[in-house]
């Protein structure tokens, strides 16, 4: 049987830390490898923070070896293990009520194993007031409760939480490691896997999507084509609208299937056949689901826009490296002739200004500025810099 850590890639140092802790917890180990009651896993998007958290949880919840037994793996994967508590959200923030419920659940004793494991994905989405609710649980945890928090960096959490958690830092995995994972785990063709891993900039989740979804690859290619084709203010305005539509299409592709499955599951749990009429008394439950899905759609659209921004940054990064004569393989090697042509149309200074404009647009959108206005300003600013 393969170890629970085998699904992770490019994180040997981090795996060694948590694997040693899981082993030490069985034998009363001490020192750097000893078990502690709260952990913080940090790393850039796509590095595998939540994957490591669930692998660690599986090792802690397995009655046998820290490699993880099959029953515990299945239950953790399905989020049905009785000693596992999970808080993840597709919304912009994690609500205080969600954290209160998880904290209350953390007070129970483990029913099957040595520990009760509580995981919070994207812990950086907690406001300070919400974080303080969690802080109380970390200050006085039950003796057999383990908290595992995931966030991009330590700085994304309040200092008092950081000081009570042992940090495990992940790094950006190598493109070759991500490609190997796609080939081994998903059966993807090697060439497609390498292209997807490179264009996703080693973001494991996005690399998987690009490798297994032709439409996602087409949308990304169109994003770069649009950006390279902007040559005037009017074309920048049109390009901004099309980029926003692409982001919406990408977001809908991710959420539509999930939302349909959720609605069917709710109807089934209420004893309603597909296509049947929902009784008035039960409509409140469906309305609650629909409100959750609307909030998720808002977050998904924002994430889709940010993915476009990241792709645009990779495009102009490639152009800048060519302008500076840096001998590094482009992220977007598939369109190398277009990169060379774009290199010759602008200076390195104007390309840097374009990248600054993209970064500023990301900040504006994160501050709830209208996405289309932010995109228009970004593209228009880039044109003005190129025309100087």
NORHUBEL-V584441 format. One record per pair of residues at least 12 apart in sequence whose C-alpha atoms are under 10 Angstrom apart, sorted by sequence separation. I is the first residue (numbers start at 0). J is the second residue. D is the distance in whole Angstrom. If there is no record, write none. Layout:
BEGIN
I;J;D
I;J;D
END
This chain:
BEGIN
19;31;9
20;32;5
21;33;8
22;34;9
40;52;7
54;66;9
55;67;9
57;69;9
59;71;9
60;72;9
86;98;8
105;117;7
148;160;10
178;190;9
180;192;9
181;193;9
194;206;9
195;207;7
196;208;10
225;237;9
226;238;7
269;281;8
317;329;5
360;372;9
361;373;8
4;17;10
19;32;5
20;33;5
21;34;7
39;52;9
54;67;8
57;70;10
58;71;8
104;117;9
133;146;10
153;166;8
178;191;9
179;192;8
193;206;9
195;208;8
196;209;8
225;238;6
226;239;9
316;329;8
317;330;7
318;331;10
360;373;5
361;374;9
4;18;8
18;32;9
19;33;8
20;34;5
21;35;10
38;52;9
57;71;6
58;72;9
60;74;10
86;100;10
152;166;10
153;167;10
178;192;5
179;193;8
181;195;9
192;206;8
195;209;5
196;210;8
224;238;10
225;239;9
316;330;9
317;331;7
359;373;9
360;374;7
3;18;10
16;31;8
17;32;8
19;34;9
20;35;8
56;71;9
57;72;6
60;75;9
86;101;7
102;117;9
153;168;9
177;192;8
178;193;5
181;196;8
191;206;10
192;207;8
194;209;9
195;210;5
266;281;10
269;284;9
314;329;9
316;331;10
317;332;9
359;374;10
360;375;9
16;32;7
17;33;9
56;72;9
57;73;9
84;100;10
85;101;8
101;117;8
148;164;9
152;168;8
177;193;8
178;194;8
180;196;10
194;210;8
195;211;9
222;238;9
225;241;8
226;242;9
269;285;10
313;329;9
314;330;8
315;331;10
322;338;10
357;373;9
360;376;8
361;377;9
15;32;9
16;33;9
17;34;9
57;74;9
84;101;7
101;118;9
147;164;9
148;165;10
149;166;10
151;168;9
152;169;10
175;192;9
176;193;9
178;195;8
179;196;9
192;209;9
193;210;9
225;242;8
313;330;7
314;331;7
318;335;10
321;338;8
322;339;9
356;373;9
357;374;8
359;376;10
360;377;6
54;72;8
57;75;6
84;102;9
101;119;9
146;164;9
147;165;9
148;166;9
149;167;10
150;168;10
151;169;9
174;192;9
175;193;7
177;195;9
178;196;6
191;209;9
192;210;6
198;216;10
266;284;10
313;331;7
314;332;10
317;335;9
321;339;7
356;374;9
359;377;8
360;378;10
53;72;9
56;75;8
57;76;9
147;166;10
174;193;7
177;196;6
178;197;8
191;210;6
192;211;9
222;241;9
223;242;10
265;284;8
266;285;8
318;337;9
319;338;9
322;341;9
323;342;10
357;376;9
358;377;9
60;80;9
84;104;7
174;194;9
176;196;9
177;197;9
187;207;9
190;210;10
191;211;9
221;241;10
222;242;7
265;285;8
310;330;9
314;334;10
318;338;6
321;341;10
322;342;6
356;376;8
357;377;6
17;38;10
54;75;9
60;81;10
83;104;10
84;105;7
98;119;9
138;159;10
174;195;9
175;196;8
189;210;10
195;216;8
198;219;9
221;242;9
222;243;10
310;331;9
317;338;7
318;339;7
321;342;7
322;343;8
356;377;5
357;378;8
53;75;7
54;76;9
60;82;8
82;104;10
83;105;9
137;159;10
138;160;9
174;196;5
175;197;9
177;199;10
181;203;9
185;207;8
188;210;8
317;339;9
318;340;9
319;341;10
320;342;9
321;343;9
355;377;9
356;378;8
53;76;8
57;80;9
60;83;8
82;105;9
134;157;9
137;160;8
173;196;9
174;197;6
177;200;10
178;201;9
180;203;9
184;207;10
187;210;7
188;211;10
222;245;8
262;285;8
265;288;9
315;338;9
318;341;7
319;342;7
322;345;9
323;346;9
354;377;9
356;379;9
357;380;9
172;196;10
173;197;9
174;198;9
177;201;6
186;210;10
187;211;7
218;242;10
221;245;9
222;246;9
314;338;8
317;341;10
318;342;5
322;346;7
323;347;7
353;377;8
356;380;7
357;381;9
53;78;9
82;107;9
122;147;10
123;148;9
134;159;7
135;160;9
138;163;7
174;199;9
176;201;8
177;202;8
178;203;9
181;206;8
182;207;10
185;210;9
186;211;10
317;342;9
318;343;9
322;347;6
353;378;8
355;380;10
356;381;7
56;82;10
57;83;9
82;108;8
83;109;9
93;119;10
115;141;9
122;148;6
123;149;8
124;150;9
130;156;8
131;157;9
134;160;6
137;163;7
174;200;7
175;201;9
177;203;6
181;207;7
185;211;8
219;245;9
262;288;8
315;341;9
319;345;9
321;347;9
322;348;10
353;379;10
355;381;9
13;40;9
56;83;8
82;109;6
93;120;10
98;125;9
114;141;10
115;142;10
116;143;9
117;144;7
118;145;9
119;146;8
120;147;8
121;148;8
122;149;6
123;150;5
130;157;7
133;160;8
134;161;10
137;164;8
173;200;9
174;201;5
176;203;10
177;204;10
180;207;9
218;245;7
219;246;10
261;288;8
262;289;9
314;341;10
315;342;9
318;345;9
319;346;8
320;347;9
353;380;7
354;381;8
81;109;8
82;110;6
93;121;9
114;142;9
115;143;6
116;144;6
117;145;6
118;146;6
119;147;6
120;148;6
121;149;5
122;150;5
123;151;7
131;159;9
172;200;9
173;201;6
174;202;9
178;206;8
182;210;10
218;246;9
261;289;10
318;346;10
319;347;6
322;350;9
352;380;8
353;381;5
356;384;10
81;110;7
82;111;7
92;121;9
93;122;8
114;143;5
115;144;5
116;145;5
117;146;5
118;147;5
119;148;5
120;149;5
121;150;5
122;151;9
123;152;8
127;156;8
130;159;9
131;160;8
134;163;9
171;200;9
172;201;6
173;202;10
174;203;10
177;206;8
178;207;9
181;210;8
318;347;8
319;348;9
352;381;7
353;382;8
53;83;10
80;110;10
81;111;8
82;112;8
92;122;9
93;123;9
94;124;9
95;125;8
99;129;8
102;132;8
106;136;9
113;143;7
114;144;6
115;145;6
116;146;6
117;147;6
118;148;6
119;149;6
120;150;7
121;151;8
123;153;9
125;155;9
126;156;9
127;157;7
130;160;8
171;201;7
172;202;8
177;207;9
181;211;9
215;245;10
218;248;9
219;249;10
258;288;9
319;349;9
320;350;10
351;381;9
352;382;10
353;383;9
80;111;9
81;112;10
82;113;9
83;114;9
84;115;8
85;116;8
86;117;8
87;118;8
88;119;9
92;123;9
93;124;6
94;125;7
95;126;8
98;129;7
102;133;7
105;136;8
112;143;10
113;144;9
114;145;7
115;146;9
116;147;7
117;148;8
118;149;8
119;150;9
123;154;9
124;155;9
125;156;8
126;157;9
171;202;8
172;203;9
218;249;8
258;289;9
261;292;9
319;350;6
349;380;10
350;381;8
352;383;10
353;384;7
53;85;10
82;114;7
83;115;6
84;116;6
85;117;6
86;118;6
87;119;6
88;120;8
89;121;10
92;124;5
93;125;5
94;126;8
95;127;10
97;129;9
98;130;8
101;133;9
102;134;10
123;155;5
124;156;9
125;157;10
171;203;10
174;206;10
178;210;9
315;347;10
318;350;7
319;351;7
349;381;7
352;384;7
353;385;8
82;115;5
83;116;5
84;117;5
85;118;5
86;119;5
87;120;5
88;121;8
91;124;7
92;125;6
93;126;8
95;128;8
96;129;8
98;131;10
99;132;7
102;135;9
103;136;9
108;141;8
122;155;8
123;156;6
215;248;10
258;291;10
317;350;10
318;351;10
349;382;9
351;384;9
352;385;9
17;51;9
21;55;7
25;59;9
81;115;8
82;116;6
83;117;6
84;118;6
85;119;6
86;120;6
87;121;7
88;122;10
90;124;9
91;125;9
92;126;7
94;128;10
95;129;5
98;132;7
99;133;8
102;136;6
106;140;8
107;141;8
108;142;9
109;143;7
121;155;10
122;156;7
123;157;9
215;249;7
258;292;7
316;350;8
349;383;9
350;384;8
17;52;9
20;55;9
21;56;9
24;59;8
80;115;10
81;116;10
82;117;8
83;118;8
84;119;9
85;120;8
86;121;9
87;122;9
94;129;7
95;130;8
98;133;7
101;136;10
102;137;9
105;140;8
106;141;6
108;143;7
109;144;8
214;249;9
257;292;10
315;350;6
316;351;8
319;354;9
349;384;5
350;385;8
10;46;9
18;54;9
21;57;10
22;58;8
80;116;10
86;122;9
88;124;9
93;129;8
94;130;10
95;131;9
96;132;10
105;141;8
106;142;10
107;143;9
108;144;8
315;351;8
348;384;8
349;385;5
9;46;9
10;47;9
14;51;8
17;54;9
18;55;7
21;58;6
22;59;9
25;62;9
87;124;10
92;129;10
93;130;10
95;132;8
99;136;10
106;143;9
107;144;8
215;252;9
255;292;10
258;295;10
316;353;10
348;385;9
349;386;9
8;46;9
9;47;9
13;51;9
17;55;6
20;58;10
21;59;6
25;63;9
49;87;10
95;133;9
102;140;9
105;143;9
106;144;8
214;252;9
254;292;9
258;296;10
315;353;8
316;354;8
346;384;9
347;385;10
349;387;8
7;46;9
8;47;8
17;56;10
20;59;9
21;60;9
25;64;9
105;144;7
315;354;7
345;384;9
346;385;7
7;47;7
14;54;9
18;58;8
21;61;10
25;65;9
105;145;9
314;354;9
345;385;6
346;386;10
6;47;10
7;48;10
10;51;9
14;55;9
17;58;9
18;59;9
24;65;10
105;146;9
254;295;8
255;296;9
312;353;9
313;354;9
344;385;8
345;386;8
346;387;10
17;59;10
22;64;8
23;65;10
254;296;7
311;353;10
312;354;6
315;357;10
344;386;10
345;387;9
7;50;7
8;51;10
21;64;9
22;65;6
253;296;10
311;354;8
312;355;9
6;50;8
7;51;7
21;65;6
22;66;9
312;356;10
6;51;9
20;65;9
21;66;9
208;253;10
250;295;10
251;296;8
254;299;8
312;357;7
4;50;9
19;65;9
250;296;7
253;299;8
254;300;10
308;354;10
311;357;8
312;358;8
4;51;8
7;54;9
18;65;7
250;297;9
253;300;10
3;51;9
6;54;9
17;65;10
18;66;8
250;298;9
251;299;8
309;357;9
4;53;10
5;54;9
60;109;9
62;111;8
63;112;10
247;296;9
250;299;5
251;300;8
308;357;7
309;358;9
3;53;9
4;54;6
61;111;9
62;112;6
247;297;10
249;299;9
250;300;5
253;303;10
308;358;8
3;54;6
4;55;8
60;111;8
61;112;7
62;113;8
249;300;8
250;301;9
2;54;9
3;55;8
60;112;6
61;113;9
247;299;8
248;300;9
250;302;8
251;303;9
308;360;8
309;361;9
3;56;10
4;57;10
59;112;8
60;113;7
61;114;10
246;299;9
247;300;6
249;302;10
250;303;6
308;361;7
3;57;7
4;58;9
59;113;8
60;114;7
246;300;6
247;301;9
249;303;6
250;304;9
3;58;7
59;114;7
60;115;8
245;300;10
246;301;8
247;302;10
248;303;9
249;304;9
305;360;10
2;58;9
59;115;9
60;116;8
244;300;10
246;302;8
247;303;7
305;361;7
59;116;8
243;300;9
246;303;5
247;304;8
249;306;10
304;361;9
56;114;9
243;301;10
245;303;8
246;304;5
249;307;10
56;115;9
57;116;9
244;303;10
245;304;8
246;305;9
305;364;9
56;116;6
243;303;9
244;304;9
246;306;8
301;361;10
304;364;9
305;365;9
4;65;10
5;66;9
55;116;9
56;117;9
83;144;10
242;303;10
243;304;7
246;307;7
2;64;10
3;65;8
4;66;7
56;118;8
82;144;9
83;145;10
84;146;9
85;147;10
86;148;10
242;304;8
245;307;9
2;65;8
3;66;5
4;67;9
53;116;10
301;364;8
2;66;4
3;67;6
52;116;10
243;307;9
301;365;8
1;66;8
2;67;6
3;68;8
52;117;10
53;118;8
242;307;8
0;66;9
1;67;9
2;68;9
3;69;9
52;118;7
242;308;10
301;367;10
304;370;8
308;374;9
0;67;9
1;68;10
2;69;10
52;119;9
304;371;10
0;68;9
1;69;10
52;120;9
0;69;9
3;72;8
49;118;9
301;370;8
49;119;9
300;370;10
304;374;9
49;120;6
48;120;8
49;121;9
48;121;9
36;114;10
37;116;10
39;118;10
36;116;9
37;117;9
38;118;10
39;119;10
40;120;10
41;121;10
37;118;10
40;122;10
39;122;9
223;307;9
227;311;10
222;307;7
226;311;7
59;145;9
222;308;9
225;311;10
219;306;9
223;310;7
227;314;9
25;113;9
219;307;8
222;310;8
223;311;7
226;314;9
227;315;10
24;113;9
56;145;9
218;307;9
222;311;8
226;315;10
24;114;10
56;146;10
220;310;9
223;313;10
56;147;8
219;310;7
223;314;7
55;147;9
219;311;10
222;314;10
223;315;10
52;146;10
53;147;9
52;147;7
51;147;10
52;148;8
52;149;8
49;147;9
51;149;9
49;148;9
37;137;7
48;148;9
49;149;7
36;137;8
37;138;10
48;149;6
49;150;9
205;306;9
36;138;10
47;149;10
48;150;8
36;139;10
37;140;9
48;151;8
36;140;8
36;141;9
46;151;9
36;142;8
44;150;9
45;151;10
36;143;8
37;144;9
38;145;8
39;146;8
40;147;7
41;148;8
42;149;8
43;150;8
44;151;7
199;306;9
36;144;6
37;145;6
38;146;6
39;147;6
40;148;6
41;149;6
42;150;7
43;151;5
223;331;9
35;144;10
36;145;5
37;146;5
38;147;5
39;148;5
40;149;5
41;150;5
42;151;5
43;152;8
200;309;9
35;145;7
36;146;6
37;147;6
38;148;6
39;149;6
40;150;6
41;151;5
42;152;6
199;309;9
200;310;9
224;334;10
227;337;8
34;145;9
35;146;9
36;147;9
37;148;8
38;149;9
39;150;7
40;151;8
41;152;5
42;153;9
199;310;8
220;331;9
223;334;9
227;338;9
39;151;10
40;152;8
41;153;7
198;310;8
39;152;9
40;153;9
41;154;10
200;313;8
220;333;10
224;337;9
227;340;10
228;341;10
39;153;8
41;155;10
199;313;9
220;334;9
223;337;10
227;341;7
198;313;8
51;167;10
198;314;10
39;156;10
51;169;9
48;167;9
48;168;9
39;160;9
48;169;7
39;161;8
46;168;10
47;169;8
48;170;10
37;160;9
38;161;9
46;169;7
47;170;9
37;161;10
39;163;9
40;164;9
46;170;6
47;171;9
38;163;8
39;164;6
40;165;8
41;166;7
42;167;9
43;168;9
45;170;10
46;171;6
47;172;9
37;163;7
38;164;5
39;165;6
40;166;6
41;167;6
42;168;6
43;169;7
44;170;10
45;171;8
46;172;7
36;163;9
37;164;5
38;165;5
39;166;5
40;167;5
41;168;5
42;169;5
43;170;7
44;171;9
45;172;9
243;370;8
244;371;10
35;163;10
36;164;8
37;165;6
38;166;6
39;167;6
40;168;6
41;169;6
42;170;6
43;171;7
243;371;7
35;164;8
36;165;9
37;166;9
38;167;7
39;168;8
40;169;7
41;170;9
42;171;8
43;172;10
242;371;9
35;165;7
200;330;7
240;370;10
241;371;10
34;165;10
46;177;10
197;328;10
198;329;9
199;330;9
239;370;9
240;371;6
243;374;8
197;329;9
198;330;6
199;331;10
239;371;6
240;372;9
242;374;8
197;330;6
198;331;6
238;371;10
239;372;8
242;375;10
196;330;9
197;331;8
198;332;9
239;373;9
240;374;8
195;330;10
197;332;9
198;333;9
236;371;9
239;374;5
240;375;8
194;330;9
236;372;9
238;374;9
239;375;5
194;331;9
238;375;8
239;376;9
194;332;9
236;374;8
237;375;8
239;377;9
194;333;8
235;374;9
236;375;5
239;378;7
235;375;6
236;376;9
238;378;8
239;379;10
234;375;10
235;376;9
233;375;10
235;377;9
236;378;8
232;375;9
235;378;5
236;379;8
232;376;10
234;378;9
235;379;6
234;379;9
235;380;10
232;378;8
233;379;9
235;381;9
231;378;9
232;379;6
235;382;8
230;378;9
231;379;8
232;380;9
229;378;8
230;379;9
232;381;10
17;167;8
229;379;9
232;382;7
16;167;8
230;381;10
231;382;7
232;383;9
226;378;8
229;381;9
230;382;7
231;383;9
13;166;10
14;167;9
229;382;8
230;383;10
13;167;6
45;199;9
12;167;9
13;168;7
14;169;9
45;200;9
46;201;8
47;202;8
230;385;9
231;386;10
12;168;9
13;169;6
45;201;7
46;202;6
47;203;7
230;386;9
12;169;8
13;170;9
44;201;9
45;202;4
46;203;6
47;204;8
10;168;9
11;169;9
12;170;10
44;202;7
45;203;5
46;204;9
10;169;6
11;170;10
43;202;9
44;203;9
45;204;6
9;169;9
10;170;7
44;204;9
45;205;7
9;170;8
10;171;9
44;205;10
45;206;9
9;171;8
10;172;7
8;171;10
9;172;5
10;173;10
8;172;7
9;173;7
7;172;10
8;173;9
9;174;9
9;175;9
10;176;10
8;175;10
9;176;6
8;176;6
9;177;8
7;176;10
8;177;7
7;177;9
8;178;10
8;179;9
9;180;10
8;180;7
7;180;8
6;180;8
5;180;10
6;183;10
6;184;8
5;184;10
8;203;9
7;203;10
90;291;8
89;291;9
90;292;9
89;292;9
90;293;9
91;294;8
90;294;6
91;295;8
89;294;8
90;295;5
89;295;5
90;296;8
91;297;8
92;298;9
88;295;8
89;296;8
90;297;8
91;298;6
89;297;9
90;298;6
91;299;9
89;298;6
90;299;8
88;298;10
89;299;7
91;301;9
91;302;10
89;302;10
END
